Amino acid sequence: MKILLLGSTGQLGRSILRTNALSPAHHDILTPSRQKLDLVRIDEISSDLKNVSFDILINCTGFHDVDRVELEPELGFRVNAYAVQELARACARQKARMIHISTDFVFGGDESNSTPLTETDPVVPVNAYGTTKFLGERLASCTHQNIVILRVASLFGLGGMSQTQSNFVEAVLAQAGEGREFRVVDDQTASPTSAEDVASAILALMRYDSVSGIYHLVNSGLTTKFGFAQEILRQAKLPDLIKPCASTEFATPAKRPKFSALDNQQFCSTVGDIPPWQDALTRYLSARCLT
């Protein structure tokens, strides 16, 4: 099976490559560079993929900088929505399966939510990023039938340990390493998720040819950013130097969802169980010490 992986240098893309390399069921993965396939150049996507042979396209790429999308929405719609539709068209022409990575940020507008959101809950984004990603979901689904849309959330993975990329775990550890008290918002609830667990689940999904539609792919459980930071420090055996605060204390161009925790039961019942986020964090902290 030949896989075309877009976004191979990002946190999730790196995790997919690493997990695939360690798997007995090793897949042939093509990783075109941005120079070869640039989603900003929508009109060239079709010709760029015309002579590329693949059975599955995994799209991990996109315009992920939430605040920049708020300031540059036109570019956000181009990359996160209209380019995704062109990728879906290319997959339809090749009769290839498409796996597209979306986000929990398609939710958040209904602040009355307090239980993990399912795939059938109304989509109400609170920022431009969530809006562009939801439009990408809709356009791709209307263009190609053989598509799986995976909504992930609050990813942390070994690919986020480099000087050019980071994640929430690394940010908390870096702050704690300075030995000074710092604040973390306690009014944003989500589902912290291991990029390695998402990668393993995506590769497991390859065995289920008939699976299509939208699935929430996150580690089990939910917590606030403050609760996540507390657990990071506890497991890392570092002093608890954090204080809770409201998100209004951190002014950002884009509003963040107050509640975007996802229910993963549909994916678990189809492909297999996904561990709790606390377990995923334990494995991450152990792995980063060996990297």
SULNOR-V496998 format. One record per helix or strand of 3 or more residues. SS is the DSSP state (~ for helix, > for strand). FROM is the first residue (numbers start at 0). LEN is the number of residues. Records with the same first field share a line. If there is no record, write none. Layout:
SS=FROM-LEN / FROM-LEN
This chain:
>=1-5 / 27-3 / 55-4 / 96-7 / 146-6 / 181-4 / 212-4 / 241-4
~=10-12 / 41-8 / 65-6 / 72-22 / 103-3 / 127-16 / 157-3 / 167-10 / 194-11 / 224-11 / 246-3 / 264-6 / 276-14
